[in-house]
Amino acid sequence: MYLRKVFPLVILAAGEGRRMGEVKPLVKLLGLSLLERTILSFNEAGIRKFYVVVGYRKEEVKKHVEEIRKRGIDVETIDNDNWKKGNGTSVLAVRGREKKFFVTMVDHFFEKDVIKDFIENVGRRNTLLIDKEVDRVFNIHEATKVKLKGNKIIDIGKELKEYDAVDTGLFFFNEEIFEAIEEAMKEGNASLAAGVRKLAEKGKIYGHEKKRGYWIDADTKEELRIAEKLILKSIPKKEDGIISFNLNRKVSLKISKWLCNFNISPNLMTILSFLTAIAGSILFYFGKYIYTALAGIIIQFASIIDGCDGEIARLKFLSSPYGAWLDTILDRYADAIMAIFVTYNGWLIYRSIIIWFFGLFSLLAFLMASYSRKEYELRYNKKLEGKIDKLSKRDIRIFSIFIGSLFNKAFEFMVVIAMLHHIIVAIDLARRRK
Amino acid sequence: MYLRKVFPLVILAAGEGRRMGEVKPLVKLLGLSLLERTILSFNEAGIRKFYVVVGYRKEEVKKHVEEIRKRGIDVETIDNDNWKKGNGTSVLAVRGREKKFFVTMVDHFFEKDVIKDFIENVGRRNTLLIDKEVDRVFNIHEATKVKLKGNKIIDIGKELKEYDAVDTGLFFFNEEIFEAIEEAMKEGNASLAAGVRKLAEKGKIYGHEKKRGYWIDADTKEELRIAEKLILKSIPKKEDGIISFNLNRKVSLKISKWLCNFNISPNLMTILSFLTAIAGSILFYFGKYIYTALAGIIIQFASIIDGCDGEIARLKFLSSPYGAWLDTILDRYADAIMAIFVTYNGWLIYRSIIIWFFGLFSLLAFLMASYSRKEYELRYNKKLEGKIDKLSKRDIRIFSIFIGSLFNKAFEFMVVIAMLHHIIVAIDLARRRK
């Protein structure tokens, strides 16, 4: 393995941010302060060392940084007593500590893949992350525009008439930035933008095009709400099942958004969803229609809140291998216990031994559909994602039983979806044979 | 990922090898010719380009190389018409084609990890793979001994009285070897050993100590039998289950050794073992003791031959992700069908609904024990190998039912081992929680 030096991130958090109404780094967004969110999102993408430049109400910010440090993040504060002059002074405050570093603002948010792509692909020349899809930029009149020649930035500023891209507020700098800011200051402008323009004049800064994914500069409370929406919208995954994508996620994300404000761990949600599924399953035992229908509703609800553990983990950067492992094992146990009680429900209706065979084959199907996928991933080192595989996922099997239970046909619906699961496993095996 | 140049391997296969009785490169060992085995074992370890230096009965060897090339291996032959003078001339024949290369003999065998460690750790200086455990070297009087000073080889030869290690016959050379061999030839010795001694005199060759694993120089038919034993002995894995290690492997390796001589693919063995398990399971349906006992014997036999697919794959370098995937999926289906029929067997005895619940929980246990392990491996990128995990493997569950069936208690034994499986899954989850 080739080990690459990862440079530190300098977070500019010295400004007053009047339009936010509070001390900006401490403003909450989905359960985390803006500063925590910035640090944790860059930490997730691979940055291991952080500097927070503080100025306005710095004692409060420093106290908060102290709390973050206690959680094991290597983060230091840098005082910038000149913060009122402009945010260029905050970058100057890094001088003597680091020669190469990333810079972003405390109120800019980027999707993980956007950050990863940037930090993995720059590291020598001064570079700005740019967005060429200018038509899609929110608040274009407030944005800083960039004029390019090839990859080189030849002009930058809010007032540019002709431009090729927009400044996203994520930079990589080497020592040349210090001199450039000083030059701009001599001309009376201590903003980082003025320093960057000096670099552009000398042909010493380049643009790196943003990879697919969101970014937002959240200057106002309204823009914070937009940032929240963008972050939530980035959660549903391409590989989500059909019911999950179109129904479950829409509800679970609303619940997760609300739960983010409390100190609820993803693992607690895993266990709550598991217990809900078990409680629902047990109701199949009684056999009366009203219980069966209620059981169906509860297991479908359990299937919805099953999304919350992963969502909270991603929204608050709490993902862990243990959490993912626990979630999957409990999902399989919940599926199995559901199959067992639905089988008993069928037995109450038909009173035939054959019911138990169908039950055993259904339980087997639910586990094998998932097992086959996992085993494939282990062997081939990639996900098994054919079109038909969407039809053998957890969201579909629970939804089928839920619908079946409304017609008092939970057992029949379960057997049909289970047999489909077996067929899909067989098709997958047959197809991939060379 | 950091990509490293892998140098080619030159295989010395020009000699007469009188003691073998046939053309040496074509002699068969466990279903493959010595030449195929050498090429495929280095290919498995990462070498991608091969030269075979031919001399004695070269047309036959060339025809065989042509067959190997057709299977997609990048291999060329190099003629050495001077082969009778000594094997140094075979290395000289490489001049003009490669400047840095590995060299081994067609009758030397090394365990995969030994090769991997060598090819991953040398690539600049002339290097010889040496074995310092001289006490354990078979036929020490015939071995070439090595005297070291630090890592430097200062003397080498069969007659050395004082020595630190033994020459294993695997080298890495740069161009300096050509001159060294020529010097030795001028003094009347055209062997590679003489050339290597010239390098040693100049302080230009180093020893690399062999990693744990077998190596053997198989000069005679008797030594070939020893090589066969060493290769077979390297198959059982540390993570094999208790019954597998102590019983199943001992039988299956004998079967695999014999099957190696036929054109039987590992996947065919996977399917045969699956069908045997199903056939055995069905006998549990009848309920009479004699059928139950027979069922137990057949499933235990299926469990034994379940090892053959992987063994043949490893012995003949036929491992594939698909093969591993298919094997695991069919094992789980076989486990499940066995659980289903054993449950029916229990039902015939007890005629109580509770039997079906136990059956469902047993099937679930068999799948979850394996599922939990796979999921752990996916999430943590390492195997879950606690001591107790040996008690929830396939060999144990089938052996338990086999023993149970001999006492006409297959169902009871299944339930007990299944509940143990569930407990182990729970312990694993609880233990790894931080």
HADDOCK unambig.tbl for C-alpha pairs under 7 A between the chains (distance, minus, plus):
assign (segid A and resid 1 and name CA) (segid B and resid 1 and name CA) 5.83 0.50 0.50
assign (segid A and resid 1 and name CA) (segid B and resid 2 and name CA) 5.75 0.50 0.50
assign (segid A and resid 2 and name CA) (segid B and resid 1 and name CA) 5.93 0.50 0.50
assign (segid A and resid 2 and name CA) (segid B and resid 2 and name CA) 4.90 0.50 0.50
assign (segid A and resid 321 and name CA) (segid B and resid 379 and name CA) 5.06 0.50 0.50
assign (segid A and resid 321 and name CA) (segid B and resid 380 and name CA) 6.00 0.50 0.50
assign (segid A and resid 322 and name CA) (segid B and resid 433 and name CA) 6.98 0.50 0.50
assign (segid A and resid 325 and name CA) (segid B and resid 375 and name CA) 6.20 0.50 0.50
assign (segid A and resid 325 and name CA) (segid B and resid 376 and name CA) 6.12 0.50 0.50
assign (segid A and resid 325 and name CA) (segid B and resid 379 and name CA) 6.57 0.50 0.50
assign (segid A and resid 326 and name CA) (segid B and resid 429 and name CA) 6.99 0.50 0.50
assign (segid A and resid 329 and name CA) (segid B and resid 372 and name CA) 6.38 0.50 0.50
assign (segid A and resid 336 and name CA) (segid B and resid 364 and name CA) 6.99 0.50 0.50
assign (segid A and resid 340 and name CA) (segid B and resid 360 and name CA) 6.88 0.50 0.50
assign (segid A and resid 356 and name CA) (segid B and resid 356 and name CA) 6.63 0.50 0.50
assign (segid A and resid 360 and name CA) (segid B and resid 340 and name CA) 6.89 0.50 0.50
assign (segid A and resid 360 and name CA) (segid B and resid 360 and name CA) 6.01 0.50 0.50
assign (segid A and resid 371 and name CA) (segid B and resid 371 and name CA) 6.27 0.50 0.50
assign (segid A and resid 372 and name CA) (segid B and resid 329 and name CA) 6.39 0.50 0.50
assign (segid A and resid 374 and name CA) (segid B and resid 375 and name CA) 6.84 0.50 0.50
assign (segid A and resid 375 and name CA) (segid B and resid 325 and name CA) 6.21 0.50 0.50
assign (segid A and resid 375 and name CA) (segid B and resid 374 and name CA) 6.84 0.50 0.50
assign (segid A and resid 376 and name CA) (segid B and resid 325 and name CA) 6.12 0.50 0.50
assign (segid A and resid 378 and name CA) (segid B and resid 378 and name CA) 6.35 0.50 0.50
assign (segid A and resid 379 and name CA) (segid B and resid 321 and name CA) 5.06 0.50 0.50
assign (segid A and resid 379 and name CA) (segid B and resid 325 and name CA) 6.58 0.50 0.50
assign (segid A and resid 380 and name CA) (segid B and resid 321 and name CA) 6.01 0.50 0.50
assign (segid A and resid 429 and name CA) (segid B and resid 326 and name CA) 7.00 0.50 0.50
assign (segid A and resid 433 and name CA) (segid B and resid 322 and name CA) 6.95 0.50 0.50
